[in-house]
Amino acid sequence: MTSTPTGLRSRLDPEPMPRRDFLGMASLVSTGAALLFALIGSMRLPKAAVLPLPARRFNVSLPESLPPGEPYSPPGRNVAVFRDGEGVFAVSLVCTHLGCIVKPTPTGFDCPCHGSRFGPDGSVLRGPAPTPLQWLMVKGKDGQYTVDESITVPQGTRVSV
């Protein structure tokens, strides 16, 4: 801004923006930005943000070469299915301590997170797991079985072969 010796402004200098005009422009810009982000967010809505879970009930065929007492884990499932002299049963592979997935070993199952050990039947051999692994509902016969992960059964429950 150029001043003359008398303190008057030159007519060639731009007008200063009044505070009220500045606040009005700022509110218009922020409203436009909010609408733009809302539009971008609504364009993502048709795409699912959560993947569907697999069915809790699934069919499994035990391999004929599976030795008695050896666990069979169907691909993509946290379940071990066993066949022994008394029948077929399924044990959840989710640790009862904090929900880690236990790994099969020759002596049972080991939790890689906190060191819990379970026997082949899911019983706790060493903590910190407070309870045994859950036994799951198994139905079927002649090598074709259905395991339901949503239904737990008492330990020792088997389906006859």
C-alpha positions in Angstrom: 0.0 0.0 0.0 1.4 3.3 -1.0 0.6 6.3 1.2 0.7 9.9 0.1 2.2 12.5 2.3 -1.3 13.4 3.5 -1.9 9.7 4.7 -4.4 8.9 2.0 -4.4 5.7 0.0 -3.7 5.6 -3.7 -6.6 4.6 -5.8 -4.4 2.0 -7.6 -3.9 0.0 -4.4 -6.2 -3.0 -4.0 -8.9 -2.9 -1.4 -8.0 -4.7 1.8 -10.3 -7.7 2.4 -12.6 -7.1 5.3 -12.5 -9.8 8.1 -16.1 -10.8 7.5 -15.4 -11.5 3.8 -12.3 -13.6 4.7 -14.3 -15.7 7.2 -17.1 -16.2 4.6 -14.6 -17.4 2.0 -12.9 -19.7 4.5 -16.3 -21.3 5.5 -17.1 -21.8 1.8 -13.7 -23.5 1.2 -14.0 -25.8 4.2 -17.6 -26.7 3.2 -16.4 -27.6 -0.2 -13.6 -29.8 1.2 -16.0 -31.6 3.5 -18.4 -32.3 0.6 -15.5 -33.6 -1.5 -14.3 -36.0 1.2 -17.9 -37.2 1.8 -18.2 -37.9 -2.0 -15.0 -39.9 -2.0 -16.1 -41.8 1.1 -19.5 -42.6 -0.4 -17.8 -44.0 -3.6 -16.1 -46.6 -1.5 -19.4 -47.9 0.0 -20.3 -50.4 -2.7 -17.1 -52.3 -1.9 -17.3 -54.5 1.2 -14.9 -53.5 3.9 -15.2 -56.8 5.8 -14.6 -60.2 4.3 -17.2 -62.9 4.9 -16.2 -65.6 7.4 -16.1 -69.2 6.2 -19.1 -71.4 7.2 -18.9 -72.7 10.7 -20.0 -76.1 9.5 -17.9 -77.9 6.9 -17.5 -81.4 5.4 -14.3 -83.3 5.6 -13.1 -86.6 4.2 -10.3 -88.3 6.2 -7.5 -89.8 4.1 -7.4 -93.6 4.2 -3.7 -93.4 4.9 -4.2 -91.4 8.1 -2.8 -93.4 11.0 -4.9 -93.8 14.1 -4.4 -90.9 16.5 -2.7 -88.7 13.9 -4.3 -85.2 13.5 -5.7 -84.2 10.1 -6.2 -80.4 9.7 -8.4 -79.5 6.8 -6.9 -76.6 4.7 -8.0 -73.2 5.9 -9.5 -74.5 9.2 -8.4 -74.3 12.8 -9.5 -77.8 13.6 -7.7 -81.1 14.0 -9.8 -84.2 13.1 -8.7 -87.6 14.6 -9.5 -91.2 13.9 -8.8 -93.8 16.6 -10.1 -97.2 17.6 -13.2 -95.6 19.3 -14.2 -93.3 16.5 -13.7 -89.9 15.0 -13.5 -86.6 16.9 -12.5 -83.0 16.2 -10.5 -80.7 18.5 -10.3 -76.9 18.0 -6.8 -75.5 17.4 -7.6 -72.2 19.1 -5.7 -71.9 22.4 -8.0 -71.2 25.4 -5.5 -68.8 26.9 -5.5 -65.9 24.4 -6.8 -67.4 21.1 -3.5 -68.2 19.4 -3.5 -71.1 16.9 -1.8 -74.1 18.4 0.6 -76.3 16.3 0.4 -80.1 16.2 3.5 -81.9 17.7 4.2 -85.6 18.1 3.1 -85.4 21.8 0.0 -83.2 21.2 -0.2 -79.5 20.6 2.0 -76.5 21.5 0.9 -72.8 21.6 3.6 -70.7 20.0 2.5 -67.5 21.8 2.8 -68.2 25.5 4.0 -71.8 25.7 0.9 -73.7 26.7 1.1 -77.5 26.0 -1.9 -79.7 25.3 -2.2 -83.5 25.0 -3.5 -85.2 21.9 -7.0 -85.1 23.4 -6.7 -81.4 24.0 -6.1 -81.6 27.8 -3.8 -79.0 29.4 -0.3 -80.4 30.1 1.3 -77.1 30.9 -0.2 -73.6 31.3 -0.9 -70.7 31.1 -4.0 -72.1 29.3 -6.8 -72.3 31.9 -8.9 -75.0 30.2 -8.5 -77.8 27.6 -9.0 -77.3 23.9 -12.6 -77.5 22.9 -14.0 -80.6 21.3 -16.3 -79.9 18.4 -19.5 -81.7 17.1 -18.8 -84.3 14.4 -21.5 -86.2 12.5 -21.3 -88.6 9.6 -19.9 -92.1 8.7 -18.0 -94.0 6.1 -15.2 -91.5 5.8 -17.5 -88.5 5.1 -17.9 -86.3 8.2 -19.4 -82.9 9.0 -17.6 -80.8 11.7 -19.6 -77.9 13.3 -17.2 -75.3 14.9 -20.1 -73.5 16.6 -21.1 -76.5 18.7 -18.8 -77.8 21.5 -19.3 -81.2 22.9 -17.9 -82.9 26.1 -14.4 -84.1 25.9 -14.4 -87.8 24.8 -17.4 -87.5 22.5 -16.7 -89.5 19.3 -18.6 -90.6 16.3 -18.3 -94.3 15.6 -16.4 -95.2 12.5 
